[in-house]
Amino acid sequence: MCGIMGYIGVSNAVPVIIDGLSRLEYRGYDSAGIAMYKDGNLKIIKKKGRLTEMVDALGEFPVTDLGIGHTRWATHGVPSDANAHPHADCSGRIALVHNGIIENYAALRKELMLEGHDFLSETDTEVLAHLIEKYYQGSLEEAVRKALPCIKGSFAIAVISADEPDRIIAAKKDSPLIVGLGEGENFLASDIPAILGRTSKVYILEDQEFVVLKRDSLTITDFAGKPVAKEIFEVTWDPIAAEKGGYEHFMLKEIHEQPTALRETLRGNIKNNMIDLSDLGIDDIFVQVEKIYIVACGTAYHAGLVGRNVLEKLARISVETDIASEFRYRDILWNPHSVMIVISQSGETADTLAVLREAKRNGIKVLAVTNVVGSSVAREADRVIYTHAGPEIAVASTKAYSTQLLVMYLLGLHLARVRGTCSQQELVELAEEITHIDELVEQVLTEEDRIKKLAEKYQGVQDIFFLGRGLDYAVAMEGALKLKEISYVHAEAYAAGELKHGPLALIDEGVPVLALITQDNLVEKTMSNIKEVKARGAVVVAICKENFQEACQECDEQILLPNVNPILAPMVSVVPLQIFSYYMAIFRGADVDKPRNLAKSVTVE
Ligand code: AGP
């Protein structure tokens, strides 16, 4: 998730582009760059760090009527000046910016290097600049049209050439891109905030659309060149609302971004209808593995709890999960044939980092699962698997959690295939279900209004309990944390079978209990625990699969989930809990995106 911007027109392109990028920094902010047409050539300035670093390096703004710009959220290649966009071809006369992931970049890079192309960065994007150069015979439009079919993945691109300074070429597939329409000027951007205040007339591009943008005209076709009719979208949002994509808070926006985050994190990890992480270079550390430690904090720890059950079940490896602030002070009897997995959205959480270092001090290989390329955890781990959730602005983690869960499944299925602990049929079926998990999440997101009403009903309570067994218990833990951290309600999650050993005493008349019921082999057991709390006057909201509707009819309310495979259920069942917590906070007047006493990344000991 990066921010791209393009301008051609009567004004000086440089301030227009920089202003646009500053409004897109919520999409990525680890490096930035600009390419502009100047005196017959292209001038490229790019810097690691926030946009201001690049602006400082630019110094006095050159004057030009054509330029493209980029603010980055690294996926391939750590944040650095060389990996920042724009990327150019060998001649330096073609430059492009890109948002998305080119899955087959490694193979293309090898091919192009054999053909004599020199690469200056570690990025996936740079292959596209060289691919366009390969096909360039005087028409940038034609060269881009020829290059696109060669790439697999997601992309929104803007390309300029010093030899055709009257146009910008752009194309879109699976990454957002809009065209802003002006008088004697036109704009390109990843999202509406970038052009707000400059124009209110935009075209929202669909997948497979291709644009030739000039100062006083533009053509939109499909990739093959067939014209596409477009309707103008009139923008009425204010800048803040626009950054939130029309949502009231970043948390709600990020909840709705989960299907995209899951698709981007899955991208490139399915081969021959099975999950295959071979390209990530992690196999060597798992060769003789007998034990896995999964250690993290907060929401990431809850993803680890799901990971434990999944890895044990699929890959048949013994797994221990712990919270980092406890694990680091235990006297661990390290098993030399073990691997440490640390999970961290920010990649900067101090306790998690301390555990990583302790494991390495004891000769244990560390795999990091993180959302930030170049973060401390990513730099110090032996191997890294990135979640591609994009920047997570709200303190309460949602989309990062879902993608962390997905990585646990990908790792479980990859190791199961390598170790032969699942049948080919199981591997193919689960891979098939995972490719559609984003659609199931989209389905649950349509229940938002119903869940909002539920929150409205319970907004005044002081205590809420979350119940579940197995994977449902792990998700109940996350549900309780979400509610605690943003709505300030005292929320506790219990393993349903544990109630009678004490917590049942807390259940009183009218106390709400949210019960997760998605595990086929645990429905009856969980229902018997629900009967226990009902008998003491609790009101029970079941978050259950459609085919358990009848089994759960004793519950007071039901939020129905699609009939997802039980082992994959956490990626779907967490969504109603996220939405419920969000609206509880709204109705209780809490500051959803910046809850009191909390920070997005806890880098202090
Ligand atoms: C989750 O909503 C919280 N923001 C918090 O518990 C968070 O998960 C924890 O601090 C770990 O952060 P990390 O994933 O960046 O390491």
Boltz pocket constraint, residues with backbone or C-beta under 6 A from the ligand:
constraints:
  - pocket:
      binder: B
      contacts: [[A, 297], [A, 298], [A, 299], [A, 300], [A, 343], [A, 344], [A, 345], [A, 346], [A, 347], [A, 348], [A, 349], [A, 352], [A, 394], [A, 395], [A, 396], [A, 397], [A, 398], [A, 485], [A, 599], [A, 600], [A, 601], [A, 602]]
      max_distance: 6.0
